[in-house]
Amino acid sequence: MPIHIDETNQVFHIQTDHTSYVFKVLEHGVLGQVYYGKQIHVRADYANLLKREWKNTTPSYSLEDPGFQLDAIKQEYAATGTGDFRRPAYQVTQENGSRITDLKYDHYEVVQGKQRLADLPSSFDDDAQDDVETLIIHLTDAAIQLDLELQYTVFPHQDVIVRSANFKNHGVAGVTLDAALSAQLDLPDSRYDMVQFSGTWSQERHLIRTPLRSGLQAIDSVRATSSPQQNPFMMLARPTTTDDAGEVFGFNLIYSGNFLDQIEVDQWSTSRILVGINPTDFAWHLDPDESFQTPEAVLSYTDAGFNQLSQQMADFYAAHLVNSKYVKQERPILVNNWEATYFDFDDEKLLKIAKKAKSLGIEMFVLDDGWFGHRDDDHTSLGDWFVDPTKLPNGIGAFADQVHDLDLKFGLWFEPEMISIDSKLYETHPEWLIHVPERRATPGRNQYVLDYTRQEVVDYIYDLMSTVIDDTKLDYIKWDMNRYITEMYSTNLAANRQLEMAHRYILGVYQLYDRLTKAYPDVLFESCASGGGRFDLGMMYYAPQAWTSDDTDAVERMKIQFGTSYGYPQAMMGAHVSAVPNEQNGRMTSLETRANVAFYGAFGYELDISQMPDDEAAEVKEQVAFYKQHRALYQFGKLYRIDSPFEGDGNVMSWIVVDDQQNHAIATRYQILNHINAPYIRFYLRGLDPNKQYRINGGEATYYGDELMNAGLFMDKIFDEAAEVKALADYSSRRLLIDVVE
């Protein structure tokens, strides 16, 4: 079993297939972290790992126990104000103003499997067939009758541990949580690089790798979204760790709101990692008999490099996070009308695109922004989720029927969290707009946000959306969220509850998602937040794919998708071919390269296919047919990164997807700029069976897997100056279809 407990020594040893996580009840009921890393033997005690030295000038626990110094001890879930001066995992303000607590170990319990959380997206083990166990550690502060449950669920075959905390007030007075993080991990040294995925709108999730230094280093969001600026996934890696070898820890959060990933290196070079809801602008009041459950944090470790970490976390998401219906369900190839028409369309123009899509083999037509209210620009109608009769005079249901009659799936764009001043909804319910009374409300992208802490708002939007879903027999929803929240205040909440609003807001969003996905289990949801602004596990629980970025330029998407791949599998990435020159940066890239980038995800087109020249339309038809043939491999194959665009001069990127049997693979090498008289290109593949023989692109030559991986494959130069017909050399991509020799 994965959880081993020595009751005599009060040692808890959690084992996955390849890792060990050990902690212990220390003196005075304090939980001490012992070890997390490559699997070690289960023992009764780990005295060697628990040795500590007395530190001069460091506070002691008491006069009676001067050698017990919290500031010098690796802990599991640290408090504040009692001698540990590092940042705490939680903080509680009591009725008398004190913020000092003394949560001591009380007892434990072990539960088979893993139940879903009630109001939050969470991991699960519904069939109880994957050897999953949950350890719950109970701690109590006897003075105020505050109980804390630290929850550890071990998913042994994915080498993942999921942690969270549940606070319960059993006292007679109210308390306020000023901080309540999901997980803390204290490591014995700081010889690590912090790997984060940062950026901005249209440049999301760029890899940044920085050595740890003394003091605090953190990524976070206070935008009420996980944000394009920082992603809640981060890693700690040894300086020598590569994609293929070396120690690395991964941390992610199943949450879509304000988050904090923080590392603190103390004066003795130990490292404290904290993951959870951002304490900035957060508090949660607990009246007697109330409780607070934190989101779940995902922890994983390997000594086999970044590729292995990415793969085991992807396996975990598939088995224990994503809606089981979509784990291996191939995503439909779609065409979205946004970049083809923007707001300027009618049913005739849309049907022309849909009919062309059918002729090219595309499987779904998605109607984007502009179909509702009187939405002719981005200043109006958000919240009015009923059809604009000037654009679709026969109604949205009739138009959907026409699309379905073409044997195409039909999808719609919604932005259900938003409201426009110019809308019938605002005329009726101005109080539903998030604002502070008698102060200005800040617009973002000409729009405002609905107060999802109000149950009546969630109910109203649910009713509108369900009416449209029923009317259209909808197959797909693109759920957008195009701005951050400002003036974070709710007229629905008491003064001592205002700092709860950001979390209550995201709970409202989760409730709407939960109700819709349960009522309409056959509708595929794709999340979007001004592109990749909510690319997080909280969203993936409900919507198994997300629009990776509003930037559809193939060259920019190389970095965005490559960075995203460290923490999220390719099936989660919405990736489309758009028109050139690209609308964001004006770059011209070939249709071949645009497709070769977009193939590594949930594939589609975002351009006016009805206006394409015949030769380009023929090429699209070939791309669609090729992708259908290899879709399962692209979306669900095991991904190995080979050449990083974040290293060297960033001119080359490459990766490969391999099936589970190592019989089929597709590798793609991208080169941004060509060079004159360049060095030879030798392409070193990954993930193949060293003892199997392979053919490449149907050629006669055969190669053993070990040769392709260790010696590499010679590739001709990109540009042949002697050729009669000169091919474009910049922004090139070369795809290798690799098949086992039967």
ZIDAFEN-V238115 format. One record per residue. N is the residue number from 1. RES is the residue in one letter. PSI is psi in whole degrees, -180 to 180 (none if undefined). Layout:
N_RES_PSI ; N_RES_PSI
//
This chain:
1_M_153 ; 2_P_-19 ; 3_I_121 ; 4_H_130 ; 5_I_125 ; 6_D_103 ; 7_E_-30 ; 8_T_-46 ; 9_N_-2 ; 10_Q_52 ; 11_V_134 ; 12_F_119 ; 13_H_111 ; 14_I_125 ; 15_Q_133 ; 16_T_-174 ; 17_D_-30 ; 18_H_-1 ; 19_T_162 ; 20_S_141 ; 21_Y_117 ; 22_V_132 ; 23_F_169 ; 24_K_151 ; 25_V_118 ; 26_L_-171 ; 27_E_150 ; 28_H_22 ; 29_G_14 ; 30_V_138 ; 31_L_127 ; 32_G_133 ; 33_Q_133 ; 34_V_-51 ; 35_Y_141 ; 36_Y_123 ; 37_G_-151 ; 38_K_145 ; 39_Q_135 ; 40_I_166 ; 41_H_149 ; 42_V_129 ; 43_R_166 ; 44_A_-32 ; 45_D_164 ; 46_Y_61 ; 47_A_-37 ; 48_N_-40 ; 49_L_-10 ; 50_L_3 ; 51_K_141 ; 52_R_154 ; 53_E_146 ; 54_W_134 ; 55_K_125 ; 56_N_144 ; 57_T_6 ; 58_T_132 ; 59_P_145 ; 60_S_161 ; 61_Y_-39 ; 62_S_168 ; 63_L_-33 ; 64_E_-21 ; 65_D_71 ; 66_P_-20 ; 67_G_-8 ; 68_F_104 ; 69_Q_109 ; 70_L_-32 ; 71_D_-17 ; 72_A_13 ; 73_I_137 ; 74_K_124 ; 75_Q_169 ; 76_E_-34 ; 77_Y_88 ; 78_A_146 ; 79_A_-177 ; 80_T_150 ; 81_G_6 ; 82_T_33 ; 83_G_-18 ; 84_D_114 ; 85_F_4 ; 86_R_165 ; 87_R_137 ; 88_P_165 ; 89_A_-21 ; 90_Y_163 ; 91_Q_138 ; 92_V_127 ; 93_T_128 ; 94_Q_176 ; 95_E_-30 ; 96_N_3 ; 97_G_-10 ; 98_S_145 ; 99_R_19 ; 100_I_128 ; 101_T_168 ; 102_D_72 ; 103_L_118 ; 104_K_150 ; 105_Y_135 ; 106_D_-57 ; 107_H_178 ; 108_Y_166 ; 109_E_152 ; 110_V_130 ; 111_V_134 ; 112_Q_136 ; 113_G_-162 ; 114_K_119 ; 115_Q_149 ; 116_R_149 ; 117_L_155 ; 118_A_-48 ; 119_D_6 ; 120_L_149 ; 121_P_146 ; 122_S_167 ; 123_S_163 ; 124_F_164 ; 125_D_73 ; 126_D_-37 ; 127_D_-3 ; 128_A_39 ; 129_Q_7 ; 130_D_24 ; 131_D_30 ; 132_V_137 ; 133_E_152 ; 134_T_127 ; 135_L_128 ; 136_I_120 ; 137_I_125 ; 138_H_126 ; 139_L_152 ; 140_T_138 ; 141_D_103 ; 142_A_-30 ; 143_A_-37 ; 144_I_3 ; 145_Q_44 ; 146_L_126 ; 147_D_148 ; 148_L_129 ; 149_E_116 ; 150_L_122 ; 151_Q_128 ; 152_Y_113 ; 153_T_129 ; 154_V_125 ; 155_F_89 ; 156_P_-38 ; 157_H_-11 ; 158_Q_2 ; 159_D_46 ; 160_V_140 ; 161_I_131 ; 162_V_129 ; 163_R_149 ; 164_S_174 ; 165_A_144 ; 166_N_115 ; 167_F_136 ; 168_K_125 ; 169_N_106 ; 170_H_10 ; 171_G_-174 ; 172_V_-8 ; 173_A_156 ; 174_G_154 ; 175_V_161 ; 176_T_126 ; 177_L_116 ; 178_D_-19 ; 179_A_141 ; 180_A_85 ; 181_L_159 ; 182_S_-34 ; 183_A_145 ; 184_Q_139 ; 185_L_119 ; 186_D_120 ; 187_L_150 ; 188_P_-7 ; 189_D_179 ; 190_S_22 ; 191_R_64 ; 192_Y_158 ; 193_D_138 ; 194_M_126 ; 195_V_116 ; 196_Q_167 ; 197_F_96 ; 198_S_169 ; 199_G_-141 ; 200_T_-178 ; 201_W_130 ; 202_S_4 ; 203_Q_45 ; 204_E_151 ; 205_R_50 ; 206_H_137 ; 207_L_130 ; 208_I_126 ; 209_R_120 ; 210_T_133 ; 211_P_142 ; 212_L_148 ; 213_R_169 ; 214_S_139 ; 215_G_-160 ; 216_L_140 ; 217_Q_137 ; 218_A_157 ; 219_I_147 ; 220_D_175 ; 221_S_140 ; 222_V_28 ; 223_R_3 ; 224_A_15 ; 225_T_165 ; 226_S_-30 ; 227_S_149 ; 228_P_-18 ; 229_Q_-41 ; 230_Q_142 ; 231_N_143 ; 232_P_-4 ; 233_F_131 ; 234_M_165 ; 235_M_154 ; 236_L_123 ; 237_A_147 ; 238_R_151 ; 239_P_-27 ; 240_T_-1 ; 241_T_137 ; 242_T_-176 ; 243_D_-27 ; 244_D_-6 ; 245_A_153 ; 246_G_160 ; 247_E_138 ; 248_V_137 ; 249_F_141 ; 250_G_141 ; 251_F_129 ; 252_N_164 ; 253_L_130 ; 254_I_77 ; 255_Y_151 ; 256_S_6 ; 257_G_-152 ; 258_N_128 ; 259_F_165 ; 260_L_126 ; 261_D_112 ; 262_Q_141 ; 263_I_130 ; 264_E_123 ; 265_V_121 ; 266_D_-171 ; 267_Q_-15 ; 268_W_16 ; 269_S_25 ; 270_T_157 ; 271_S_129 ; 272_R_123 ; 273_I_131 ; 274_L_133 ; 275_V_130 ; 276_G_-161 ; 277_I_135 ; 278_N_124 ; 279_P_-19 ; 280_T_129 ; 281_D_35 ; 282_F_139 ; 283_A_155 ; 284_W_118 ; 285_H_130 ; 286_L_109 ; 287_D_166 ; 288_P_137 ; 289_D_12 ; 290_E_158 ; 291_S_164 ; 292_F_124 ; 293_Q_126 ; 294_T_159 ; 295_P_167 ; 296_E_139 ; 297_A_138 ; 298_V_125 ; 299_L_138 ; 300_S_152 ; 301_Y_147 ; 302_T_157 ; 303_D_17 ; 304_A_20 ; 305_G_175 ; 306_F_-38 ; 307_N_-45 ; 308_Q_-43 ; 309_L_-47 ; 310_S_-41 ; 311_Q_-40 ; 312_Q_-32 ; 313_M_-38 ; 314_A_-41 ; 315_D_-39 ; 316_F_-46 ; 317_Y_-43 ; 318_A_-41 ; 319_A_-27 ; 320_H_15 ; 321_L_-51 ; 322_V_147 ; 323_N_123 ; 324_S_-28 ; 325_K_-32 ; 326_Y_6 ; 327_V_-46 ; 328_K_13 ; 329_Q_121 ; 330_E_134 ; 331_R_138 ; 332_P_148 ; 333_I_127 ; 334_L_161 ; 335_V_130 ; 336_N_136 ; 337_N_-3 ; 338_W_-58 ; 339_E_-10 ; 340_A_-38 ; 341_T_-23 ; 342_Y_-131 ; 343_F_-7 ; 344_D_88 ; 345_F_163 ; 346_D_179 ; 347_D_-31 ; 348_E_-45 ; 349_K_-40 ; 350_L_-41 ; 351_L_-31 ; 352_K_-42 ; 353_I_-43 ; 354_A_-43 ; 355_K_-40 ; 356_K_-39 ; 357_A_-45 ; 358_K_-42 ; 359_S_-24 ; 360_L_-5 ; 361_G_1 ; 362_I_149 ; 363_E_-15 ; 364_M_140 ; 365_F_129 ; 366_V_122 ; 367_L_116 ; 368_D_-157 ; 369_D_144 ; 370_G_1 ; 371_W_-3 ; 372_F_165 ; 373_G_-129 ; 374_H_57 ; 375_R_85 ; 376_D_-8 ; 377_D_-176 ; 378_D_22 ; 379_H_-6 ; 380_T_161 ; 381_S_-6 ; 382_L_131 ; 383_G_-20 ; 384_D_78 ; 385_W_63 ; 386_F_152 ; 387_V_147 ; 388_D_110 ; 389_P_-18 ; 390_T_-24 ; 391_K_-39 ; 392_L_79 ; 393_P_-24 ; 394_N_2 ; 395_G_161 ; 396_I_-33 ; 397_G_-42 ; 398_A_-40 ; 399_F_-42 ; 400_A_-38 ; 401_D_-41 ; 402_Q_-39 ; 403_V_-46 ; 404_H_-33 ; 405_D_-22 ; 406_L_3 ; 407_D_37 ; 408_L_148 ; 409_K_159 ; 410_F_131 ; 411_G_157 ; 412_L_149 ; 413_W_133 ; 414_F_151 ; 415_E_73 ; 416_P_-11 ; 417_E_2 ; 418_M_162 ; 419_I_140 ; 420_S_147 ; 421_I_-41 ; 422_D_80 ; 423_S_155 ; 424_K_-32 ; 425_L_-44 ; 426_Y_-37 ; 427_E_-38 ; 428_T_-39 ; 429_H_69 ; 430_P_-23 ; 431_E_-13 ; 432_W_-12 ; 433_L_132 ; 434_I_121 ; 435_H_165 ; 436_V_124 ; 437_P_137 ; 438_E_19 ; 439_R_156 ; 440_R_150 ; 441_A_130 ; 442_T_122 ; 443_P_153 ; 444_G_122 ; 445_R_38 ; 446_N_25 ; 447_Q_172 ; 448_Y_175 ; 449_V_139 ; 450_L_150 ; 451_D_95 ; 452_Y_7 ; 453_T_-12 ; 454_R_123 ; 455_Q_-34 ; 456_E_-29 ; 457_V_-48 ; 458_V_-43 ; 459_D_-43 ; 460_Y_-48 ; 461_I_-38 ; 462_Y_-46 ; 463_D_-44 ; 464_L_-48 ; 465_M_-41 ; 466_S_-33 ; 467_T_-44 ; 468_V_-42 ; 469_I_-44 ; 470_D_-42 ; 471_D_-36 ; 472_T_-8 ; 473_K_54 ; 474_L_144 ; 475_D_-21 ; 476_Y_142 ; 477_I_128 ; 478_K_110 ; 479_W_109 ; 480_D_162 ; 481_M_96 ; 482_N_15 ; 483_R_165 ; 484_Y_168 ; 485_I_129 ; 486_T_170 ; 487_E_54 ; 488_M_91 ; 489_Y_142 ; 490_S_126 ; 491_T_-6 ; 492_N_-11 ; 493_L_147 ; 494_A_164 ; 495_A_-41 ; 496_N_5 ; 497_R_1 ; 498_Q_-33 ; 499_L_-3 ; 500_E_-8 ; 501_M_-44 ; 502_A_-42 ; 503_H_-41 ; 504_R_-35 ; 505_Y_-50 ; 506_I_-28 ; 507_L_-37 ; 508_G_-41 ; 509_V_-45 ; 510_Y_-39 ; 511_Q_-44 ; 512_L_-46 ; 513_Y_-46 ; 514_D_-45 ; 515_R_-42 ; 516_L_-43 ; 517_T_-30 ; 518_K_-37 ; 519_A_-29 ; 520_Y_71 ; 521_P_-17 ; 522_D_1 ; 523_V_126 ; 524_L_123 ; 525_F_137 ; 526_E_125 ; 527_S_152 ; 528_C_141 ; 529_A_86 ; 530_S_44 ; 531_G_-120 ; 532_G_30 ; 533_G_-11 ; 534_R_53 ; 535_F_84 ; 536_D_168 ; 537_L_-26 ; 538_G_-44 ; 539_M_-40 ; 540_M_-23 ; 541_Y_-37 ; 542_Y_-41 ; 543_A_106 ; 544_P_2 ; 545_Q_159 ; 546_A_148 ; 547_W_116 ; 548_T_-36 ; 549_S_150 ; 550_D_-18 ; 551_D_112 ; 552_T_5 ; 553_D_131 ; 554_A_-39 ; 555_V_-45 ; 556_E_-37 ; 557_R_-25 ; 558_M_-50 ; 559_K_-43 ; 560_I_-48 ; 561_Q_-35 ; 562_F_-47 ; 563_G_-43 ; 564_T_-33 ; 565_S_-19 ; 566_Y_-35 ; 567_G_-9 ; 568_Y_139 ; 569_P_164 ; 570_Q_-27 ; 571_A_-22 ; 572_M_-12 ; 573_M_111 ; 574_G_125 ; 575_A_121 ; 576_H_156 ; 577_V_126 ; 578_S_177 ; 579_A_160 ; 580_V_151 ; 581_P_142 ; 582_N_138 ; 583_E_-21 ; 584_Q_-36 ; 585_N_1 ; 586_G_11 ; 587_R_144 ; 588_M_119 ; 589_T_156 ; 590_S_154 ; 591_L_-34 ; 592_E_-48 ; 593_T_-41 ; 594_R_-42 ; 595_A_-41 ; 596_N_-28 ; 597_V_-47 ; 598_A_-20 ; 599_F_-30 ; 600_Y_63 ; 601_G_-164 ; 602_A_105 ; 603_F_145 ; 604_G_-173 ; 605_Y_145 ; 606_E_61 ; 607_L_172 ; 608_D_90 ; 609_I_-20 ; 610_S_-17 ; 611_Q_9 ; 612_M_142 ; 613_P_157 ; 614_D_-39 ; 615_D_-38 ; 616_E_-39 ; 617_A_-40 ; 618_A_-38 ; 619_E_-40 ; 620_V_-42 ; 621_K_-41 ; 622_E_-40 ; 623_Q_-45 ; 624_V_-45 ; 625_A_-42 ; 626_F_-45 ; 627_Y_-40 ; 628_K_-40 ; 629_Q_-33 ; 630_H_15 ; 631_R_-46 ; 632_A_-38 ; 633_L_-45 ; 634_Y_-43 ; 635_Q_-34 ; 636_F_0 ; 637_G_162 ; 638_K_122 ; 639_L_133 ; 640_Y_125 ; 641_R_141 ; 642_I_-65 ; 643_D_127 ; 644_S_133 ; 645_P_-5 ; 646_F_2 ; 647_E_157 ; 648_G_-137 ; 649_D_3 ; 650_G_19 ; 651_N_-18 ; 652_V_139 ; 653_M_142 ; 654_S_153 ; 655_W_173 ; 656_I_143 ; 657_V_138 ; 658_V_138 ; 659_D_169 ; 660_D_-29 ; 661_Q_-3 ; 662_Q_36 ; 663_N_-26 ; 664_H_143 ; 665_A_155 ; 666_I_122 ; 667_A_144 ; 668_T_133 ; 669_R_126 ; 670_Y_137 ; 671_Q_125 ; 672_I_-55 ; 673_L_141 ; 674_N_155 ; 675_H_144 ; 676_I_139 ; 677_N_47 ; 678_A_162 ; 679_P_163 ; 680_Y_149 ; 681_I_121 ; 682_R_122 ; 683_F_115 ; 684_Y_111 ; 685_L_172 ; 686_R_158 ; 687_G_2 ; 688_L_164 ; 689_D_120 ; 690_P_-22 ; 691_N_-1 ; 692_K_153 ; 693_Q_145 ; 694_Y_151 ; 695_R_151 ; 696_I_124 ; 697_N_36 ; 698_G_12 ; 699_G_170 ; 700_E_-34 ; 701_A_147 ; 702_T_153 ; 703_Y_137 ; 704_Y_152 ; 705_G_-38 ; 706_D_-32 ; 707_E_-45 ; 708_L_-32 ; 709_M_-37 ; 710_N_-38 ; 711_A_-27 ; 712_G_169 ; 713_L_123 ; 714_F_133 ; 715_M_134 ; 716_D_156 ; 717_K_153 ; 718_I_-40 ; 719_F_123 ; 720_D_103 ; 721_E_-16 ; 722_A_-10 ; 723_A_146 ; 724_E_-40 ; 725_V_118 ; 726_K_120 ; 727_A_153 ; 728_L_136 ; 729_A_-34 ; 730_D_154 ; 731_Y_46 ; 732_S_158 ; 733_S_142 ; 734_R_125 ; 735_R_134 ; 736_L_120 ; 737_L_115 ; 738_I_119 ; 739_D_140 ; 740_V_147 ; 741_V_118 ; 742_E_none
//
